[in-house]
Amino acid sequence: MKNRRTAMILAVCLGISLLAGCDGEKQKVFEQAGKDLEQGSYEYALQGYADSVANGVKLPHSYRGAGIANLRLGNYKEAVQNFTDALNCENIGKALRKDVISYRATAELKAGAYEDAMADCQTLAEEDALDADGYYLTGKVALEMDAYDEASANFEQAYGENATYDMAIRIYQAYLEKDMEADGTRYLEAALVSEPKSAEDYCDRGRVYYYMQDYTNAQNELIEASKQESTEALLLLGMVYLAQNDVSNARAMYQEYVSKEGESAKGYNGLALCDIAEGNYSAALTNIANGIPSANTEEMQSLLYNEIVAYEKQLDFTTALQKAKEYRKMFPDDKTIAKEIAFLKTRV
């Protein structure tokens, strides 16, 4: 009897140990998905969160993570469903609910479901006072619905809540996408009123001047930022020099950036742009290939688009068309690629 009882205790303990180990593995899958999402590995993140949903691990957070991954991958309808599933979970907290509704509104906006997006923005306003990002998102949705006065009012609230260079640029870009550049420029001008206090400020001011096509002032601000050891300023200086067709200085900036940062998608992309400007398309393709392994999704989009351009410039229209079709699958919300594909089809 004593041996039998001992065996039963061991069996129970072993079972508990195995269950604990299983739960630990499930938690590791969830945590790895979060790391993949943060690093821009959205396919891996999506799979990890799908597994976490199947495992029942932190369901609101797992659905949210899957939604963000799908959003970044351009799977907007799937993202909306993920965020809806998160909101339908019983144990979702107030702060998480606000966050998920904001993400769902963004996915609906991307999907062209403007009425749904506005409904979510209104829900945010009713349930919790909107912050700067909330006003900005509402302004974006209103702008897509051609409700220009409502968009303007929300953008003004957004900038009033967060009068930063970044917010000014975001509002400017929103108007620029709608061919309403003048409406956005006033925010850039307003941002320049404040005095720079750090390398980051000088860098932001340089970016603002770049968007305003005031390249002399952009260059002055960015040189000051680079003196204060801002490597980002080197990238922006490369853009400023390229905009002035000064390829030699642009290349020097990108080379210095790669030298300081190591393997860098942004740096190699800049060098590829210099190559394209000089008509050295094979060198551009080499730099693009060098940049791809370290690229996040946003950087990958720029690299792959420039790859299409390089093949087109080489008059290799067949490869350019193939790459363009692959690009469209990866980045379906890029409105420029349809025209590029239509053009390439006339050349093949």
ZAVO-636688 format. One record per residue (C-alpha): residue number from 1; y, z, x. Coordinates in Angstrom, 1 decimal. Last residue first. Example, Ala and Ser with C-alpha at 12.3 -4.5 7.8 and 13.67 -1.06 7.14 Angstrom:
<rs>
   n     yy     zz     xx
   2   -1.1    7.1   13.7
   1   -4.5    7.8   12.3
</rs>
This chain:
<rs>
   n     yy     zz     xx
 348   43.5  -72.2    6.4
 347   47.3  -72.6    6.4
 346   48.0  -72.4    2.7
 345   45.7  -69.4    2.4
 344   47.8  -67.7    5.1
 343   50.9  -67.8    2.8
 342   49.1  -66.3   -0.2
 341   47.7  -63.6    2.0
 340   51.2  -62.7    3.4
 339   52.6  -62.7   -0.1
 338   49.9  -60.3   -1.3
 337   50.4  -58.1    1.8
 336   54.1  -57.3    1.1
 335   53.4  -54.9   -1.9
 334   51.5  -52.4    0.2
 333   49.9  -50.2   -2.5
 332   46.4  -51.6   -1.8
 331   46.2  -50.2    1.7
 330   42.6  -50.3    2.8
 329   41.5  -53.2    0.6
 328   44.7  -55.1    1.4
 327   44.1  -54.6    5.1
 326   40.6  -56.2    4.9
 325   42.1  -59.2    3.1
 324   44.8  -59.4    5.8
 323   42.3  -59.2    8.6
 322   40.3  -62.1    7.1
 321   43.5  -64.1    6.6
 320   44.7  -63.5   10.2
 319   41.2  -64.5   11.5
 318   41.4  -67.8    9.7
 317   45.1  -68.3   10.5
 316   44.6  -68.2   14.3
 315   48.0  -69.7   14.9
 314   48.6  -67.2   17.7
 313   51.6  -66.0   15.6
 312   49.2  -65.4   12.7
 311   46.8  -63.5   14.9
 310   49.7  -61.3   16.1
 309   51.1  -60.8   12.6
 308   47.7  -59.7   11.3
 307   47.4  -57.2   14.2
 306   50.9  -56.0   13.3
 305   49.6  -55.0    9.9
 304   46.6  -53.3   11.4
 303   48.8  -51.2   13.7
 302   51.2  -50.2   11.0
 301   48.4  -49.2    8.6
 300   46.6  -47.3   11.3
 299   49.7  -45.2   12.1
 298   49.8  -44.1    8.4
 297   46.1  -43.4    8.3
 296   45.9  -41.5   11.6
 295   45.6  -43.5   14.8
 294   43.8  -42.2   18.0
 293   41.1  -44.9   18.1
 292   43.4  -47.6   16.9
 291   46.1  -47.5   19.6
 290   44.1  -49.3   22.4
 289   43.1  -52.1   20.0
 288   46.7  -52.5   19.1
 287   47.7  -52.6   22.8
 286   45.0  -55.3   23.4
 285   46.2  -57.3   20.3
 284   49.7  -57.2   21.6
 283   48.6  -58.4   25.0
 282   46.9  -61.4   23.4
 281   50.1  -62.1   21.4
 280   52.5  -62.4   24.3
 279   55.3  -64.0   22.4
 278   58.0  -61.7   23.8
 277   58.8  -60.1   20.4
 276   55.0  -59.8   19.8
 275   54.6  -58.0   23.1
 274   57.4  -55.6   22.3
 273   55.8  -54.9   18.9
 272   52.5  -54.3   20.7
 271   54.3  -51.8   23.0
 270   55.6  -49.9   20.0
 269   52.1  -49.9   18.4
 268   50.7  -48.5   21.7
 267   53.3  -45.6   21.6
 266   52.6  -44.9   18.0
 265   48.8  -44.9   18.4
 264   49.1  -42.5   21.4
 263   46.7  -41.9   24.3
 262   48.8  -39.7   26.6
 261   52.0  -38.1   25.2
 260   54.2  -38.2   28.3
 259   53.1  -41.5   29.8
 258   52.7  -43.0   26.3
 257   56.3  -42.1   25.5
 256   57.6  -43.4   28.9
 255   55.8  -46.7   28.1
 254   57.4  -46.8   24.7
 253   60.9  -46.2   26.1
 252   60.5  -48.8   28.9
 251   59.2  -51.3   26.3
 250   62.4  -50.9   24.3
 249   64.5  -51.2   27.4
 248   63.0  -54.6   28.2
 247   62.8  -55.8   24.6
 246   66.6  -55.5   24.0
 245   66.5  -57.6   20.8
 244   69.1  -55.2   19.2
 243   66.5  -54.0   16.6
 242   64.1  -53.7   19.5
 241   66.5  -51.3   21.3
 240   66.8  -49.1   18.2
 239   63.1  -49.1   17.6
 238   62.4  -48.1   21.3
 237   65.1  -45.4   21.0
 236   63.2  -44.1   18.0
 235   60.0  -43.8   20.0
 234   61.8  -42.1   22.9
 233   63.5  -39.7   20.5
 232   60.1  -38.5   19.4
 231   59.6  -37.3   23.0
 230   62.4  -34.8   22.6
 229   63.0  -33.3   26.1
 228   66.6  -32.2   25.5
 227   67.8  -35.3   27.4
 226   65.8  -37.3   24.9
 225   67.9  -35.8   22.1
 224   71.1  -36.8   23.8
 223   69.7  -40.3   24.3
 222   68.9  -40.3   20.6
 221   72.4  -39.4   19.5
 220   74.0  -42.1   21.7
 219   71.5  -44.8   20.7
 218   72.0  -44.2   17.0
 217   75.7  -44.3   17.5
 216   75.5  -47.7   19.1
 215   72.8  -48.9   16.7
 214   74.8  -48.4   13.5
 213   72.2  -50.2   11.4
 212   72.6  -47.5    8.7
 211   68.8  -46.9    9.0
 210   69.3  -46.5   12.7
 209   72.3  -44.1   12.2
 208   70.0  -41.9   10.1
 207   67.3  -42.0   12.7
 206   69.8  -41.0   15.5
 205   71.0  -38.2   13.3
 204   67.4  -37.0   12.9
 203   66.9  -37.1   16.7
 202   70.1  -35.2   17.3
 201   69.1  -32.6   14.8
 200   65.6  -32.3   16.4
 199   67.2  -31.8   19.8
 198   69.2  -28.9   18.4
 197   72.5  -27.9   16.9
 196   73.9  -31.2   15.4
 195   77.0  -30.7   13.3
 194   76.9  -31.5    9.6
 193   78.8  -34.4    8.1
 192   76.0  -36.9    9.1
 191   73.9  -35.8    6.1
 190   76.6  -37.0    3.7
 189   76.6  -40.5    5.2
 188   72.9  -40.7    4.8
 187   73.2  -39.6    1.2
 186   75.9  -42.2    0.6
 185   73.5  -44.8    1.9
 184   71.1  -44.3   -1.0
 183   73.2  -45.8   -3.7
 182   74.2  -48.6   -1.4
 181   70.6  -49.5   -0.7
 180   69.7  -50.2   -4.3
 179   67.0  -52.8   -3.7
 178   64.5  -50.7   -5.5
 177   62.6  -49.8   -2.3
 176   66.0  -49.0   -0.7
 175   66.7  -46.5   -3.4
 174   63.6  -44.5   -2.5
 173   64.3  -45.0    1.2
 172   67.7  -43.5    0.8
 171   66.3  -40.5   -1.0
 170   63.8  -39.9    1.7
 169   66.4  -40.3    4.4
 168   68.7  -37.8    2.8
 167   65.8  -35.4    2.4
 166   64.9  -35.6    6.1
 165   68.5  -35.2    7.2
 164   68.7  -32.0    5.3
 163   70.7  -30.8    2.2
 162   67.8  -29.1    0.5
 161   68.7  -27.7   -2.9
 160   71.8  -29.9   -3.3
 159   69.8  -32.8   -2.0
 158   67.2  -32.4   -4.6
 157   69.8  -31.7   -7.3
 156   71.6  -34.9   -6.4
 155   68.3  -36.8   -6.4
 154   67.6  -35.4   -9.9
 153   70.9  -36.5  -11.3
 152   70.7  -40.0   -9.7
 151   67.2  -40.5  -11.2
 150   68.3  -39.5  -14.6
 149   71.3  -41.9  -14.4
 148   69.0  -44.7  -13.1
 147   66.3  -44.5  -15.8
 146   64.7  -47.7  -14.6
 145   61.2  -46.2  -15.1
 144   60.6  -46.5  -11.3
 143   63.9  -44.7  -10.7
 142   62.8  -41.9  -13.1
 141   59.6  -41.4  -11.2
 140   61.4  -41.2   -7.9
 139   64.0  -38.8   -9.4
 138   61.2  -36.5  -10.7
 137   59.7  -36.5   -7.2
 136   63.0  -35.6   -5.6
 135   63.6  -32.8   -8.2
 134   60.2  -31.4   -7.5
 133   60.6  -31.6   -3.7
 132   63.9  -29.8   -3.9
 131   62.4  -27.0   -6.1
 130   61.9  -27.2   -9.8
 129   62.0  -23.9  -11.8
 128   58.5  -23.1  -13.0
 127   56.6  -23.8  -16.2
 126   59.1  -26.0  -18.0
 125   60.2  -28.0  -14.9
 124   56.6  -28.5  -13.7
 123   55.6  -29.7  -17.1
 122   58.5  -32.1  -17.1
 121   57.3  -33.5  -13.8
 120   53.8  -33.8  -15.3
 119   55.1  -35.7  -18.3
 118   57.1  -37.9  -15.9
 117   53.9  -38.9  -14.0
 116   52.1  -39.6  -17.3
 115   54.9  -41.9  -18.4
 114   55.0  -43.6  -15.0
 113   51.4  -44.5  -14.8
 112   52.0  -47.0  -12.0
 111   49.1  -45.8   -9.9
 110   51.4  -44.6   -7.2
 109   53.4  -42.6   -9.8
 108   50.2  -41.2  -11.3
 107   49.1  -40.1   -7.8
 106   52.5  -38.4   -7.2
 105   52.3  -36.7  -10.6
 104   48.8  -35.5   -9.8
 103   50.1  -34.1   -6.5
 102   52.8  -32.2   -8.2
 101   50.4  -30.9  -10.8
 100   48.1  -29.7   -8.0
  99   50.8  -27.7   -6.3
  98   52.0  -26.1   -9.5
  97   48.4  -25.1  -10.4
  96   47.9  -23.8   -6.9
  95   50.9  -21.5   -7.3
  94   49.8  -20.3  -10.7
  93   46.1  -19.6   -9.8
  92   43.1  -21.8  -10.7
  91   40.2  -19.7  -11.9
  90   39.2  -21.5  -15.0
  89   39.0  -25.0  -13.5
  88   40.6  -27.7  -15.7
  87   43.5  -28.1  -13.3
  86   41.1  -29.0  -10.5
  85   39.3  -31.6  -12.7
  84   42.7  -33.1  -13.5
  83   43.5  -33.3   -9.7
  82   40.2  -35.1   -9.1
  81   40.8  -37.4  -12.0
  80   44.3  -38.4  -10.7
  79   42.8  -38.9   -7.3
  78   40.2  -41.3   -8.7
  77   42.9  -43.3  -10.4
  76   44.9  -43.4   -7.2
  75   42.3  -44.5   -4.7
  74   44.9  -45.5   -2.1
  73   43.1  -43.7    0.7
  72   45.8  -41.1    1.0
  71   45.5  -40.3   -2.7
  70   41.7  -40.2   -2.5
  69   42.0  -37.6    0.3
  68   44.5  -35.6   -1.7
  67   42.3  -35.7   -4.7
  66   39.2  -34.6   -2.8
  65   41.2  -31.7   -1.4
  64   42.4  -30.7   -4.9
  63   38.8  -30.9   -6.3
  62   37.6  -28.7   -3.4
  61   40.5  -26.3   -3.9
  60   39.9  -25.9   -7.6
  59   36.1  -25.7   -7.0
  58   36.1  -23.0   -4.2
  57   32.5  -23.9   -3.3
  56   30.3  -25.1   -6.2
  55   27.9  -26.9   -3.9
  54   28.4  -30.2   -5.6
  53   32.2  -29.7   -5.4
  52   31.8  -28.8   -1.7
  51   29.7  -32.0   -1.1
  50   32.5  -34.0   -2.7
  49   35.0  -32.1   -0.5
  48   33.1  -33.1    2.6
  47   32.8  -36.7    1.5
  46   36.5  -36.9    0.9
  45   37.4  -35.3    4.2
  44   35.2  -37.7    6.1
  43   36.9  -40.7    4.4
  42   40.3  -39.1    4.9
  41   40.2  -38.5    8.6
  40   43.9  -37.8    8.7
  39   43.7  -34.8   11.0
  38   44.6  -32.4    8.2
  37   42.1  -33.9    5.9
  36   39.3  -33.7    8.5
  35   40.2  -30.0    9.2
  34   40.0  -29.3    5.5
  33   36.7  -31.1    5.1
  32   35.4  -29.0    8.0
  31   36.3  -25.8    6.1
  30   34.4  -26.9    3.0
  29   31.3  -27.9    5.0
  28   31.5  -24.6    6.9
  27   31.5  -22.7    3.6
  26   28.4  -24.5    2.5
  25   26.7  -23.6    5.8
  24   27.6  -19.9    5.3
  23   26.3  -20.0    1.8
  22   23.0  -21.3    3.1
  21   22.9  -18.6    5.8
  20   23.6  -15.9    3.3
  19   20.8  -17.2    1.1
  18   18.4  -17.3    4.1
  17   19.3  -13.8    5.0
  16   18.8  -12.5    1.4
  15   15.4  -14.2    1.3
  14   14.4  -12.7    4.6
  13   15.4   -9.3    3.4
  12   13.4   -9.7    0.2
  11   10.4  -10.9    2.2
  10   10.7   -8.1    4.7
   9   10.8   -5.5    1.9
   8    7.8   -7.1    0.2
   7    5.9   -7.0    3.5
   6    6.7   -3.3    4.1
   5    5.5   -2.5    0.5
   4    2.2   -4.3    1.2
   3    1.7   -2.5    4.5
   2    2.3    0.9    2.9
   1    0.0    0.0    0.0
</rs>
